[in-house]
Amino acid sequence: MSTPQFPSPSQPGPLPATEKHPPISPRRVSFDWAETPLLWIPDEPTATHVINVLHLLLPAGERWFVKVFKEALPLVRDERLLKDVKGFMGQEATHSVQHSYVLDHLAHQGLDTRPYTRHIDFLFTCLLGEKPPFGIPVSDQEWLRFRLSVIAAIEQFTAVLGDWVLDADGLDRAGPDPVMLDLLRWHGAEEVEHRAVAFDMYQHTGGEDPARYARRALGMAVTAPVLLYLWGWGAAHLLRHDPQLATRSRYSLREHNRAVRKGLLPTWRALGAAIPRYLRRSYHPSQEGSLRTAVAYLASSPAARAAAGAVGRAALS
């Protein structure tokens, strides 16, 4: 594969940040799902399965992030950004693997997600693959830039969701399965930790291209409605096929909003407000969430602590 040649940024300089993040690196976590029930938020099937859509979208999506970043890696001319990007890729690969294990756990309990996830695989491997679909007349460099803009837009939402789950007291009050809650908060904390990397990667590889902002806006214009559609479709699939529900259930906005009021799901307002923030010309994702909260959780997460302990023991052996 030939790498598209973009103009090098004239002065990459230091990347903007409101809080200095620690070195970004993957944590080789693992989770034991043996005791996790299918309805891991007790008596809350809608909230459970709306959140479970993450497991349907992320394995293929985060593999795609890594693949696209590998294509763009030779274009990075800033050493700090290069380190951050490699750390980002390692974290995203780990996220993909861990969420894939949750899909296996759902299947073991009789909830088959393959009729849905095959469409997600098609989206990322064919519609957003290395070449534009349907013979769309777009150059390789423009197609790569567009996909980088989509990743940056998706990461805007994952940072918002990550920040939400770290402070979601409603989830704690509902008595959820602790292993699933740790997975979500570990993942959310890492999303806040690397919240700016995809945006910086997109900006950096665009150089002085006058269309850079317009393409960033286009990436969000495509991403927001597609994510909303996929989320609703995924929640409907999970509720309809959950074998442990007494009757076939349907996704309902009424039930969704009830879960929002209980603090089990983020508010529509919080999610929607992420879009105009992102579209401000002066915006930078270092403004999203609290890095301090994310780092504190990663220091206390059972899975992250176990992973750090395993690394330490390996270093001493």
C-alpha positions as CSV (number, residue, x, y, z in Angstrom):
1,M,0.0,0.0,0.0
2,S,1.4,3.4,-0.9
3,T,1.0,6.1,1.8
4,P,-0.7,9.3,0.6
5,Q,1.8,12.2,0.7
6,F,0.4,15.1,2.6
7,P,2.1,18.5,2.9
8,S,4.1,18.5,6.2
9,P,2.8,21.0,8.8
10,S,5.1,24.0,8.7
11,Q,5.5,24.3,12.5
12,P,3.9,21.4,14.4
13,G,5.0,23.0,17.7
14,P,3.7,21.9,21.1
15,L,0.2,20.4,21.1
16,P,-2.3,22.5,23.1
17,A,-3.6,21.1,26.4
18,T,-5.3,22.5,29.4
19,E,-4.1,19.7,31.6
20,K,-0.8,17.8,31.1
21,H,-1.6,14.1,30.6
22,P,0.7,11.3,31.7
23,P,2.3,9.1,29.0
24,I,-0.4,7.3,27.2
25,S,0.1,3.5,27.2
26,P,-2.1,0.5,27.1
27,R,-3.0,-1.3,30.4
28,R,-3.2,-5.1,29.8
29,V,-6.3,-5.6,31.8
30,S,-8.5,-8.7,32.1
31,F,-12.0,-9.3,33.5
32,D,-13.7,-12.4,34.8
33,W,-17.2,-12.5,33.5
34,A,-18.2,-15.8,35.2
35,E,-20.5,-14.2,37.7
36,T,-21.8,-11.3,35.6
37,P,-25.5,-11.6,34.9
38,L,-27.0,-10.7,31.5
39,L,-29.1,-8.0,33.2
40,W,-26.1,-6.4,34.9
41,I,-28.1,-3.4,36.1
42,P,-30.8,-5.1,38.2
43,D,-34.4,-4.6,37.0
44,E,-33.2,-2.2,34.3
45,P,-33.2,-3.9,30.9
46,T,-33.4,-0.7,28.9
47,A,-30.4,1.0,30.6
48,T,-28.5,-2.3,30.6
49,H,-28.9,-2.8,26.9
50,V,-28.4,0.8,25.8
51,I,-25.0,0.7,27.5
52,N,-24.4,-2.8,26.1
53,V,-24.5,-1.3,22.6
54,L,-20.9,-0.2,23.3
55,H,-19.9,-3.9,23.2
56,L,-21.5,-4.2,19.7
57,L,-19.9,-1.2,18.2
58,L,-16.4,-1.1,19.7
59,P,-14.7,-4.3,18.7
60,A,-14.9,-3.6,15.0
61,G,-14.8,0.2,15.4
62,E,-11.6,0.3,17.5
63,R,-9.8,-2.2,15.3
64,W,-10.7,0.3,12.5
65,F,-9.2,3.2,14.4
66,V,-5.9,1.3,14.7
67,K,-5.9,0.4,11.1
68,V,-6.5,3.9,9.9
69,F,-3.9,5.3,12.3
70,K,-1.4,2.8,11.0
71,E,-2.0,4.2,7.5
72,A,-1.4,7.7,8.7
73,L,1.5,7.0,11.0
74,P,4.2,7.8,8.5
75,L,2.8,11.3,8.2
76,V,3.4,12.3,11.8
77,R,6.3,14.7,12.1
78,D,6.0,15.6,15.8
79,E,7.7,13.4,18.3
80,R,5.3,14.0,21.1
81,L,2.3,13.4,18.9
82,L,3.9,10.2,17.6
83,K,4.3,8.8,21.1
84,D,0.7,9.7,22.0
85,V,-0.6,8.2,18.8
86,K,1.2,4.9,19.4
87,G,-0.1,4.9,23.0
88,F,-3.6,5.6,21.7
89,M,-3.4,2.7,19.2
90,G,-2.3,0.3,22.0
91,Q,-5.2,1.4,24.2
92,E,-7.8,1.1,21.4
93,A,-6.6,-2.4,20.5
94,T,-7.0,-3.4,24.2
95,H,-10.5,-1.9,24.3
96,S,-11.4,-3.9,21.2
97,V,-10.3,-7.2,22.7
98,Q,-12.0,-6.7,26.1
99,H,-15.3,-5.7,24.5
100,S,-15.1,-8.7,22.2
101,Y,-14.9,-10.9,25.3
102,V,-18.2,-9.3,26.5
103,L,-19.8,-10.3,23.2
104,D,-18.6,-13.9,23.9
105,H,-20.2,-13.7,27.4
106,L,-23.5,-12.4,25.9
107,A,-23.5,-15.3,23.4
108,H,-22.8,-17.8,26.2
109,Q,-25.9,-16.5,28.0
110,G,-28.0,-17.0,24.9
111,L,-28.0,-13.5,23.4
112,D,-26.7,-13.7,19.8
113,T,-25.3,-10.4,18.6
114,R,-24.0,-11.6,15.2
115,P,-27.0,-10.5,13.2
116,Y,-26.2,-6.9,14.3
117,T,-22.4,-7.0,14.4
118,R,-22.0,-8.3,10.9
119,H,-23.5,-4.9,9.7
120,I,-21.0,-3.1,11.9
121,D,-18.1,-5.1,10.4
122,F,-19.4,-4.2,6.9
123,L,-19.5,-0.5,7.8
124,F,-15.9,-0.4,9.0
125,T,-14.3,-2.9,6.6
126,C,-16.1,-2.0,3.4
127,L,-17.8,1.4,3.6
128,L,-14.9,2.9,5.6
129,G,-12.1,0.7,4.3
130,E,-8.8,1.6,2.7
131,K,-10.5,2.6,-0.6
132,P,-13.6,4.7,-1.0
133,P,-16.7,2.6,-1.6
134,F,-18.8,2.5,-4.8
135,G,-16.0,4.0,-6.8
136,I,-16.4,7.4,-5.3
137,P,-13.9,9.7,-7.1
138,V,-11.8,10.7,-4.1
139,S,-8.0,10.7,-3.9
140,D,-6.3,8.4,-1.4
141,Q,-5.0,11.3,0.7
142,E,-8.5,12.9,0.9
143,W,-10.1,9.6,1.8
144,L,-7.6,9.1,4.6
145,R,-8.1,12.6,5.9
146,F,-11.9,12.1,5.9
147,R,-11.6,8.9,7.9
148,L,-9.3,10.7,10.4
149,S,-12.0,13.4,10.7
150,V,-14.6,10.7,11.5
151,I,-12.3,9.1,14.2
152,A,-11.8,12.6,15.8
153,A,-15.6,13.1,15.8
154,I,-16.2,9.7,17.4
155,E,-13.6,10.4,20.0
156,Q,-15.5,13.5,21.0
157,F,-18.4,11.4,22.0
158,T,-16.3,8.7,23.7
159,A,-14.6,11.4,25.8
160,V,-18.1,12.8,26.8
161,L,-19.3,9.3,27.6
162,G,-16.1,8.5,29.5
163,D,-16.4,11.6,31.6
164,W,-20.1,10.7,32.3
165,V,-19.5,7.2,33.4
166,L,-16.8,8.2,35.9
167,D,-19.2,10.4,37.7
168,A,-22.4,8.4,37.2
169,D,-23.6,8.1,40.8
170,G,-27.0,6.7,39.5
171,L,-25.2,3.6,38.3
172,D,-23.6,3.1,41.8
173,R,-27.0,3.4,43.5
174,A,-28.6,0.9,41.1
175,G,-26.3,-1.9,42.4
176,P,-24.7,-2.9,39.0
177,D,-22.4,-5.9,38.5
178,P,-19.0,-4.5,39.7
179,V,-16.9,-6.2,37.0
180,M,-19.0,-4.6,34.2
181,L,-18.9,-1.2,36.0
182,D,-15.1,-1.5,36.3
183,L,-14.8,-2.3,32.6
184,L,-16.9,0.8,31.7
185,R,-15.0,3.1,34.0
186,W,-11.6,1.8,33.1
187,H,-12.5,2.3,29.4
188,G,-14.0,5.7,30.1
189,A,-11.0,6.9,32.0
190,E,-8.7,5.9,29.2
191,E,-11.0,7.8,26.7
192,V,-10.6,10.9,28.8
193,E,-6.9,10.3,29.1
194,H,-6.4,10.2,25.3
195,R,-9.3,12.5,24.5
196,A,-7.2,14.9,22.3
197,V,-5.1,12.4,20.4
198,A,-7.4,11.7,17.4
199,F,-8.2,15.4,17.0
200,D,-4.5,16.3,17.1
201,M,-3.7,13.6,14.6
202,Y,-6.3,15.0,12.2
203,Q,-5.2,18.6,12.6
204,H,-1.5,17.6,12.2
205,T,-1.9,15.6,9.1
206,G,-4.0,18.3,7.5
207,G,-1.1,20.7,7.5
208,E,-2.1,24.2,6.2
209,D,-4.9,22.7,4.1
210,P,-7.7,25.5,3.9
211,A,-10.4,22.8,3.9
212,R,-9.2,21.3,7.2
213,Y,-12.0,22.9,9.3
214,A,-14.7,22.1,6.7
215,R,-13.6,18.5,6.6
216,R,-13.7,18.4,10.5
217,A,-17.2,19.7,10.4
218,L,-18.2,17.1,7.7
219,G,-16.8,14.3,9.9
220,M,-19.1,15.4,12.7
221,A,-22.0,15.9,10.4
222,V,-21.6,12.2,9.2
223,T,-20.7,10.7,12.6
224,A,-23.5,12.1,14.9
225,P,-26.6,10.9,13.0
226,V,-25.0,7.5,12.1
227,L,-24.0,6.9,15.8
228,L,-27.5,7.8,16.9
229,Y,-29.1,5.4,14.4
230,L,-26.7,2.6,15.2
231,W,-27.3,3.0,19.0
232,G,-31.0,2.9,18.7
233,W,-30.9,-0.1,16.4
234,G,-28.4,-1.9,18.6
235,A,-30.5,-1.3,21.8
236,A,-33.6,-2.5,19.9
237,H,-31.8,-5.7,18.8
238,L,-30.6,-6.5,22.3
239,L,-33.9,-5.9,24.0
240,R,-35.8,-7.9,21.3
241,H,-33.4,-10.9,21.6
242,D,-32.7,-11.0,25.3
243,P,-33.7,-14.6,26.2
244,Q,-34.1,-13.8,29.9
245,L,-36.8,-11.2,29.5
246,A,-40.3,-12.5,30.3
247,T,-41.7,-11.1,27.1
248,R,-40.2,-9.8,23.9
249,S,-39.3,-6.2,24.7
250,R,-38.9,-3.2,22.5
251,Y,-36.7,-0.2,22.8
252,S,-38.7,2.8,23.9
253,L,-37.8,6.4,24.3
254,R,-40.1,6.6,27.3
255,E,-38.1,3.9,29.1
256,H,-34.8,5.4,27.9
257,N,-35.8,8.8,29.4
258,R,-36.9,7.2,32.6
259,A,-33.4,5.7,32.9
260,V,-31.9,9.1,32.1
261,R,-33.8,10.6,35.0
262,K,-32.5,7.9,37.3
263,G,-28.9,8.8,36.3
264,L,-28.4,5.4,34.6
265,L,-27.8,7.0,31.2
266,P,-26.3,10.3,30.1
267,T,-28.8,13.1,29.2
268,W,-29.6,13.9,25.6
269,R,-28.6,17.5,26.4
270,A,-25.1,16.5,27.5
271,L,-24.6,14.4,24.3
272,G,-26.1,17.0,22.0
273,A,-24.0,19.9,23.5
274,A,-20.9,18.0,22.5
275,I,-21.5,18.8,18.9
276,P,-21.6,22.6,18.9
277,R,-18.6,22.6,21.2
278,Y,-16.6,20.5,18.8
279,L,-17.6,22.8,15.9
280,R,-16.1,25.9,17.4
281,R,-13.1,26.8,15.4
282,S,-11.1,27.4,18.6
283,Y,-12.1,24.1,20.1
284,H,-9.6,21.5,21.5
285,P,-10.7,18.3,23.2
286,S,-8.4,18.9,26.1
287,Q,-11.4,20.9,27.4
288,E,-13.4,17.8,27.7
289,G,-13.9,16.0,31.1
290,S,-11.5,15.9,34.0
291,L,-8.1,14.3,33.4
292,R,-7.6,14.3,37.2
293,T,-10.7,12.2,37.8
294,A,-9.7,9.8,35.0
295,V,-6.2,9.3,36.3
296,A,-7.5,8.8,39.9
297,Y,-9.9,6.1,38.7
298,L,-7.1,4.3,36.8
299,A,-5.1,4.3,40.0
300,S,-8.0,2.6,41.8
301,S,-9.6,0.4,39.2
302,P,-9.3,-3.3,40.2
303,A,-8.5,-4.4,36.7
304,A,-6.0,-1.6,36.1
305,R,-4.3,-2.2,39.4
306,A,-4.1,-6.0,38.7
307,A,-2.6,-5.2,35.3
308,A,0.0,-2.9,36.8
309,G,0.9,-5.5,39.4
310,A,1.4,-8.1,36.8
311,V,3.7,-5.8,34.9
312,G,5.7,-5.1,38.1
313,R,6.1,-8.7,38.9
314,A,7.2,-9.5,35.3
315,A,9.8,-6.7,35.6
316,L,11.2,-8.2,38.8
317,S,11.3,-11.8,37.6
